[in-house]
Amino acid sequence: MKKFYKVVWGFDAEDYVPIDESELEKAIYAHATGKTAIFSEGSISGSKIIAIQPDYHRAMGWSPGWKLGADDFNELADKGIDRAHRDHLSLAKERVHDMIATGKQPGQLSESGNNPHLNAGH
């Protein structure tokens, strides 16, 4: 299942750049370092990023303006979409932390450092 995320830069519902899992590490790296990141649907300075969170609307094909209710969250849980997104985000954060600790940037890891769960579609 393809995963989708929001790179949130403001407090209004539309204040985010949509990304998919292939751009997640770049977003986390920008957020952690304050560097600018260029995504397929926009760019943002890492110092302006407030949060990176799952985009359940996009993952489920729901209208972006739809306010999620209890039934929606139950459906996300039943289908495992919420857990898959959270687990993927957690693994990506760990991987980026390791990159920063070794002085690397997303896309600079050796083949031995690749994680197939995070590199799908790379």
Secondary structure, 3 states (H helix, E strand, C coil): CCCEEEEECCCCCCCEEEEEHHHHHHHHHHHHHCCEEEECCEEEEHHHCCEEEECHHHHHCCCCCCCCCHHHHHHHHHHCHHHHHHHHHHHHHHHHHHHHHCCCCCCCCCHHHCCCCCCCCC
